[in-house]
Amino acid sequence: AERLRRAIPMPVVLQDERLTSHAANELLAGRERDWRRRKQQLDAMAAAVILQDYLDGRESQHPVTGEDL
């Protein structure tokens, strides 16, 4: 992460990704019964869970108000 911070002129934010595969699997289990198909979608869903967790964290730190729109 530190090498990346030095290499690019943008902020680098680390996001906890523990248990995201499990959460993604739980979300997919309700939609997709076939394990092979679910497994193919698992990484994309886990990435979506990580992104949503990040966005939810930013929103709680900086809530959007009507003035922001």
DSSP file (Angstrom, degrees, kcal/mol; ACC not computed):
  #  RESIDUE AA STRUCTURE BP1 BP2  ACC     N-H-->O    O-->H-N    N-H-->O    O-->H-N    TCO  KAPPA ALPHA  PHI   PSI    X-CA   Y-CA   Z-CA
    1    1 A A     >        0   0    0      0, 0.0     4,-2.4     0, 0.0     5,-0.1   0.000 360.0 360.0 360.0 -38.9    0.0    0.0    0.0
    2    2 A E  H  >  +     0   0    0      2,-0.2     4,-1.9     1,-0.2     5,-0.2   0.903 360.0  50.9 -66.9 -39.6    2.8    2.4    0.8
    3    3 A R  H  > S+     0   0    0      1,-0.2     4,-1.6     2,-0.2    -1,-0.2   0.903 110.5  49.9 -62.1 -40.6    4.5    1.8   -2.6
    4    4 A L  H  > S+     0   0    0      1,-0.2     4,-1.8     2,-0.2    -2,-0.2   0.903 107.1  54.6 -64.8 -41.1    1.2    2.5   -4.3
    5    5 A R  H  < S+     0   0    0     -4,-2.4    -1,-0.2     1,-0.2    -2,-0.2   0.888 111.7  44.5 -59.1 -39.7    0.8    5.7   -2.3
    6    6 A R  H  < S+     0   0    0     -4,-1.9    -1,-0.2     1,-0.2    -2,-0.2   0.790 113.1  52.4 -74.5 -26.6    4.2    6.9   -3.4
    7    7 A A  H  < S+     0   0    0     -4,-1.6    -2,-0.2    -5,-0.2    -1,-0.2   0.758 109.0  45.2 -84.7 -25.6    3.5    5.9   -7.1
    8    8 A I  S  < S-     0   0    0     -4,-1.8     2,-0.4     2,-0.2     4,-0.1  -0.914  72.3-132.4-124.5 148.9    0.2    7.6   -7.7
    9    9 A P  S    S+     0   0    0      0, 0.0    -4,-0.1     0, 0.0    -3,-0.1  -0.102  79.7  88.7 -88.9  38.5   -1.0   11.1   -6.9
   10   10 A M  S    S-     0   0    0     -2,-0.4    -2,-0.2    -5,-0.1     2,-0.1  -0.923  86.7 -92.7-130.9 156.2   -4.3    9.9   -5.4
   11   11 A P        -     0   0    0      0, 0.0     2,-0.5     0, 0.0    -6,-0.0  -0.436  34.4-146.9 -66.0 142.0   -5.3    8.9   -1.9
   12   12 A V        -     0   0    0     -2,-0.1     2,-0.5    -4,-0.1    -7,-0.0  -0.963  14.2-168.1-112.0 123.1   -5.0    5.2   -1.2
   13   13 A V        -     0   0    0     -2,-0.5     2,-0.4     2,-0.0     0, 0.0  -0.946  11.0-146.2-115.2 127.4   -7.7    3.8    1.2
   14   14 A L        -     0   0    0     -2,-0.5     2,-0.4     2,-0.0    -2,-0.0  -0.767  15.5-162.7 -91.4 137.1   -7.4    0.3    2.7
   15   15 A Q        -     0   0    0     -2,-0.4     2,-0.3     2,-0.0    35,-0.0  -0.975  23.3-116.4-124.5 131.7  -10.7   -1.5    3.2
   16   16 A D        +     0   0    0     -2,-0.4    37,-0.1     1,-0.1    38,-0.0  -0.493  31.6 178.0 -65.8 123.2  -11.2   -4.5    5.4
   17   17 A E    >   +     0   0    0     -2,-0.3     3,-1.7     2,-0.0     4,-0.4   0.262  29.0 134.4-113.3  11.1  -12.3   -7.4    3.2
   18   18 A R  T 3  S+     0   0    0      1,-0.3    -2,-0.0     2,-0.1     0, 0.0  -0.376  78.6   6.4 -61.8 138.9  -12.5  -10.1    5.9
   19   19 A L  T 3> S+     0   0    0      1,-0.1     4,-2.3    -2,-0.1    -1,-0.3   0.496  91.4 119.8  68.8   7.5  -15.7  -12.2    5.5
   20   20 A T  H <> S+     0   0    0     -3,-1.7     4,-2.8     2,-0.2     5,-0.2   0.880  73.3  52.6 -70.9 -34.4  -16.7  -10.5    2.3
   21   21 A S  H  > S+     0   0    0     -4,-0.4     4,-2.4     2,-0.2    -1,-0.2   0.907 110.8  48.4 -64.4 -39.1  -16.6  -13.8    0.4
   22   22 A H  H  > S+     0   0    0      2,-0.2     4,-2.2     1,-0.2    -2,-0.2   0.931 112.8  47.2 -64.8 -45.1  -18.9  -15.3    3.0
   23   23 A A  H  X S+     0   0    0     -4,-2.3     4,-2.2     1,-0.2    -2,-0.2   0.906 112.8  49.7 -63.0 -41.2  -21.3  -12.4    2.8
   24   24 A A  H  X S+     0   0    0     -4,-2.8     4,-2.6     1,-0.2    -1,-0.2   0.904 109.4  51.6 -64.3 -41.0  -21.3  -12.5   -1.0
   25   25 A N  H  X S+     0   0    0     -4,-2.4     4,-2.2     1,-0.2    -1,-0.2   0.895 108.9  51.0 -62.9 -40.1  -22.0  -16.3   -0.9
   26   26 A E  H  X S+     0   0    0     -4,-2.2     4,-0.9     2,-0.2    -1,-0.2   0.913 111.4  47.8 -63.2 -42.6  -24.9  -15.7    1.4
   27   27 A L  H  < S+     0   0    0     -4,-2.2     3,-0.4     1,-0.2     4,-0.4   0.913 115.2  45.0 -63.9 -42.6  -26.3  -13.0   -0.9
   28   28 A L  H >X S+     0   0    0     -4,-2.6     4,-3.5     1,-0.2     3,-1.2   0.807  99.9  69.4 -72.7 -29.3  -25.9  -15.2   -3.9
   29   29 A A  H 3< S+     0   0    0     -4,-2.2    -1,-0.2     1,-0.3    -2,-0.2   0.843  97.6  52.6 -60.0 -33.2  -27.4  -18.3   -2.2
   30   30 A G  T 3< S+     0   0    0     -4,-0.9    -1,-0.3    -3,-0.4    -2,-0.2   0.715 120.5  32.9 -73.6 -19.8  -30.8  -16.7   -2.2
   31   31 A R  T <4 S+     0   0    0     -3,-1.2     2,-0.5    -4,-0.4    -2,-0.2   0.772 120.5  41.4-104.0 -35.3  -30.6  -16.0   -6.0
   32   32 A E     <  +     0   0    0     -4,-3.5    -1,-0.2     1,-0.1     6,-0.0  -0.947  48.9 179.5-128.0 113.5  -28.6  -18.9   -7.4
   33   33 A R        +     0   0    0     -2,-0.5     2,-0.6    -3,-0.1    -1,-0.1   0.820  63.4  88.5 -80.1 -32.3  -29.0  -22.5   -6.3
   34   34 A D     >  -     0   0    0      1,-0.2     4,-2.5     2,-0.1     5,-0.2  -0.570  67.0-153.9 -74.3 115.6  -26.4  -24.0   -8.7
   35   35 A W  H  > S+     0   0    0     -2,-0.6     4,-2.9     1,-0.2     5,-0.2   0.863  91.3  56.2 -59.9 -38.9  -23.1  -23.9   -6.8
   36   36 A R  H  > S+     0   0    0      1,-0.2     4,-1.5     2,-0.2    -1,-0.2   0.921 111.5  42.5 -62.5 -43.2  -21.0  -23.8  -10.1
   37   37 A R  H  > S+     0   0    0      2,-0.2     4,-1.2     1,-0.2    -1,-0.2   0.906 114.3  51.4 -67.7 -40.6  -22.8  -20.7  -11.3
   38   38 A R  H  X S+     0   0    0     -4,-2.5     4,-0.9     1,-0.2     3,-0.5   0.905 106.9  53.9 -62.7 -41.1  -22.7  -19.1   -7.8
   39   39 A K  H  X S+     0   0    0     -4,-2.9     4,-0.5     1,-0.2     3,-0.5   0.870 104.7  54.9 -62.0 -37.1  -18.9  -19.8   -7.7
   40   40 A Q  H  < S+     0   0    0     -4,-1.5     4,-0.3     1,-0.2    -1,-0.2   0.817 113.9  40.9 -64.7 -30.5  -18.4  -17.9  -11.0
   41   41 A Q  H  X S+     0   0    0     -4,-1.2     4,-2.3    -3,-0.5    -1,-0.2   0.540  91.5  91.7 -93.4  -9.0  -20.2  -14.9   -9.6
   42   42 A L  H  X S+     0   0    0     -4,-0.9     4,-2.7    -3,-0.5     5,-0.2   0.888  83.8  47.8 -60.9 -47.0  -18.6  -14.9   -6.1
   43   43 A D  H  X S+     0   0    0     -4,-0.5     4,-2.3     1,-0.2    -1,-0.2   0.904 113.1  48.6 -63.5 -41.1  -15.6  -12.7   -6.7
   44   44 A A  H  > S+     0   0    0     -4,-0.3     4,-1.9     2,-0.2    -1,-0.2   0.910 113.5  46.9 -65.2 -41.0  -17.7  -10.0   -8.4
   45   45 A M  H  X S+     0   0    0     -4,-2.3     4,-2.2     2,-0.2    -2,-0.2   0.897 110.7  52.3 -68.2 -39.2  -20.2  -10.0   -5.6
   46   46 A A  H  X S+     0   0    0     -4,-2.7     4,-2.3     1,-0.2    -2,-0.2   0.905 108.9  50.8 -62.4 -40.7  -17.5   -9.9   -3.0
   47   47 A A  H  X S+     0   0    0     -4,-2.3     4,-2.4     1,-0.2    -1,-0.2   0.891 109.3  51.0 -62.4 -39.2  -16.0   -6.9   -4.7
   48   48 A A  H  X S+     0   0    0     -4,-1.9     4,-2.5     2,-0.2    -2,-0.2   0.881 108.9  51.1 -65.5 -37.6  -19.4   -5.3   -4.7
   49   49 A V  H  X S+     0   0    0     -4,-2.2     4,-2.5     2,-0.2    -2,-0.2   0.916 110.4  49.0 -65.1 -43.0  -19.7   -6.0   -1.0
   50   50 A I  H  X S+     0   0    0     -4,-2.3     4,-2.2     2,-0.2    -2,-0.2   0.932 112.9  47.3 -61.6 -46.2  -16.3   -4.4   -0.3
   51   51 A L  H  X S+     0   0    0     -4,-2.4     4,-2.7     1,-0.2    -2,-0.2   0.914 112.0  49.6 -62.3 -43.5  -17.2   -1.3   -2.4
   52   52 A Q  H  X S+     0   0    0     -4,-2.5     4,-2.9     1,-0.2     5,-0.2   0.905 109.6  51.5 -64.1 -41.0  -20.6   -1.0   -0.6
   53   53 A D  H  X S+     0   0    0     -4,-2.5     4,-2.0     2,-0.2    -1,-0.2   0.914 111.6  48.2 -60.0 -42.5  -18.9   -1.2    2.8
   54   54 A Y  H  X S+     0   0    0     -4,-2.2     4,-2.2     2,-0.2    -2,-0.2   0.942 113.4  46.2 -62.3 -48.6  -16.5    1.5    1.8
   55   55 A L  H  X S+     0   0    0     -4,-2.7     4,-2.4     1,-0.2    -2,-0.2   0.892 111.4  51.8 -64.2 -39.6  -19.3    3.8    0.5
   56   56 A D  H  X S+     0   0    0     -4,-2.9     4,-1.8     1,-0.2    -1,-0.2   0.891 109.7  50.6 -62.8 -38.8  -21.4    3.2    3.6
   57   57 A G  H  X S+     0   0    0     -4,-2.0     4,-1.3    -5,-0.2    -2,-0.2   0.893 110.9  47.9 -66.1 -40.7  -18.4    4.1    5.8
   58   58 A R  H  X S+     0   0    0     -4,-2.2     4,-2.6     1,-0.2    -2,-0.2   0.900 109.9  53.0 -65.7 -40.6  -17.8    7.4    3.8
   59   59 A E  H  < S+     0   0    0     -4,-2.4    -1,-0.2     1,-0.2    -2,-0.2   0.882 107.7  50.3 -64.7 -37.4  -21.5    8.3    4.0
   60   60 A S  H  < S+     0   0    0     -4,-1.8    -1,-0.2     1,-0.2    -2,-0.2   0.818 115.1  44.1 -71.1 -27.9  -21.5    7.9    7.8
   61   61 A Q  H  < S+     0   0    0     -4,-1.3    -2,-0.2     1,-0.2    -1,-0.2   0.823 131.7  21.7 -80.8 -32.9  -18.5   10.1    8.1
   62   62 A H  S  < S-     0   0    0     -4,-2.6    -1,-0.2    -5,-0.1    -2,-0.1  -0.656  84.2-158.6-135.5  75.7  -19.8   12.7    5.6
   63   63 A P        -     0   0    0      0, 0.0     2,-0.4     0, 0.0    -3,-0.1  -0.247  21.4-117.8 -60.1 143.0  -23.6   12.4    5.3
   64   64 A V        -     0   0    0     -5,-0.0     2,-0.2     3,-0.0    -5,-0.0  -0.666  35.0-171.4 -81.8 131.1  -25.1   13.8    2.2
   65   65 A T    >   -     0   0    0     -2,-0.4     3,-1.3     1,-0.0     4,-0.5  -0.689  40.6-100.0-115.2 172.3  -27.5   16.7    2.8
   66   66 A G  G >  S+     0   0    0      1,-0.3     3,-0.9    -2,-0.2    -1,-0.0   0.781 121.2  62.9 -61.3 -27.3  -29.9   18.6    0.6
   67   67 A E  G 3  S+     0   0    0      1,-0.2    -1,-0.3     2,-0.2    -3,-0.0   0.746  95.6  60.3 -69.9 -22.9  -27.2   21.3    0.3
   68   68 A D  G <         0   0    0     -3,-1.3    -1,-0.2     1,-0.2    -2,-0.2   0.659 360.0 360.0 -78.2 -15.6  -24.9   18.9   -1.4
   69   69 A L    <         0   0    0     -3,-0.9    -1,-0.2    -4,-0.5    -2,-0.2   0.463 360.0 360.0 -87.2 360.0  -27.2   18.2   -4.3
